[in-house]
Amino acid sequence: MSRKRDESRPASESAISSVRIMMPTDANIRGNVFGGAILKYMDEIAAVAAFRHARRNVVTASIDRMDFLAPVYVGNLLILKAAVNFVGRTSMEVGVRIEAEDLISGKVTHACSCFLTYVALDSNGRPTPIPSVVPVTSEEKRRYREAATRRKIRGVERAEIRKLSLD
């Protein structure tokens, strides 16, 4: 099945945001939320954005570098925002921004951001073509250009690793 141009979807169609209160089960004994808990919530919201775009089952193929910019604590409201930035033939990059809100002070801090790649699967569990994404706003266009660059870098990196494994 090949993708038709008229099947393209605006980036805004996949965008989603969610909130989650950080509880003691998400954290260490000092009240710092585990990075692994944040990664789990990040993967969940990114998967929803990818599923919304592809309108079929998707699986996580990779997670780009994750830098934690600020701590998240028990009692913070975790604000998760995700959208599809770029689409290849069967895969797509989803960007996720996570903020932490101190519910007492109202201060919102950018805690981390990450890019995840998902692959759409057909009913037999095989990669399948998906609609392209159309960036409309200047922000969506910037994210699209940056995602295209990251895709090229990932390709170069894979080729270099393959080359090294042949030596």
N, C-alpha and C positions, 0 to 999 in steps of 0.2 A: 504494500500500500504506500503510495507516495503522498507527500504532503502537498496540498494545493494552496496557492497564495490566498485564496478567499477564506482559508481556515485560520489565518493569522488572528491573534488576539491582542488587545491592548495590555500593556504591562499592569495597568490598574486593576484589571479583571482578576489577577491572581493575588493582589495585595491583601494582607491580613494582619491584624494586630490582636494581641491578647494580653491579659494580665494574670498574674499569679502571686499570691502572698507567700513569702518565704517563711517556712515553718522550721521548727527544731529538727525535724527529720531530714531537712535539706542541708544541714550544717554540722560543723565540728563542735566540740565542747565549748569553744570560745565565741560561737555565734557567727562565724564566717561561713557563708554558703559555699559548699563544695563546687569546684569547677565542673565536676562530672554531672552534678545536678543541673547546672546551667546548660551544659552541653546537651543533656537529654531534652530539656524544654526547648532548646534551640532547634534540635533535630525534628522535634514534633511539629513546631510551627512552620519550619521550612518545608517539611513533607506536605503539610496542608496546602501551602502556596503552590508547590509543584503539582500536586494532585488537582488543584483547581485549574491550573493551566492545561495540563494534559488530559484531564477528565478520564483518567485511567490509573491503574496501579503504578506506583513509582517506588524505587528503592534508592537508598543513599549510595552513591558511588565513591564520593570522596568529600572530605572536609578540609578546606584550606587552613592555613595557619590561624590559630586562635590566640589573640593577645587579650589578656584581662587587663583593662585599663584602670579599673577602680574596684574596690571590694564591694560585695553585696552581703548584707547582714540579715539575720532572722528578723522578721517584722517588716522588712522592705517589701514594697510592691515591685515585682519584676514586670517590666513592660517590654513585650516582645513584638517586633515589627518585621515582617518578611514580605518579599516580592520576587518574582522571577525577573532577573536582569538580562539574561541572554539565553537563546535556544539554539542548539545545534540540530542535528537530524533526529537523534533519539534521546539526547540529554539536554539538561538545562542547568544554568547556574541560578541559585537562589541566594539573595543577600539577606542577612539577618542583622538587625541592630537591637541591642538589649540595653535598656536603661533601668536604673534602680531608683525608686522614689522613697524617700524617708517620709512616711505618712504623718509624722508629728510636725516636722519643719516644712514639708512640701518640696524640699530640695530634690531635683531630679539630676542624676549623674549618668553619663554615658559609661556603662560598665564594660561592654565588649561588642565587637562586631565580627562577623565571619561570613564566608562564602562556602556554600555546599553545592555539590553537583549531584543531581538525581538523574536516573535513567528510567524512562517509561517502559512498561512491559505489556506485551499482549496477553491474551488468555492462556497462552502456552508458556508464559514466563520468559519470553524472548524480547530483546529490545525492539521497540517499534517506533516509527516516525511520529512526530508530534507537531502541532501547529507552531508557526514562528511567533515571536513576540514583537509587538510594535510599540516602541517607546514614543510617548506623545509629549510629555512635559520636558522642560530642559533638564530637570533632575533625572528623569528616566533615561534621557538620551545620554547624559554623562555616565550613569551606571552601566548602560549598554556598551558604550565605548570602552570603559574600564574593564568590563567583563570580557569583551572580545580580546583585549590585550592579555588578560590573565589566561584565557584559553590558549592563545599562542604560546605563552610562556610555559604552560603545562605540557604542550606538545613538544617543545624543545627539550624540556626536562626529561620527559619519557624517552625521547630519542637518545639523549645522552646516556641515560641509565642503561638502555638496551645495548648501546655501543660498548659501554664498559663491561657489561655481562658477557659480551662476545670475546673480549680480550683474555 
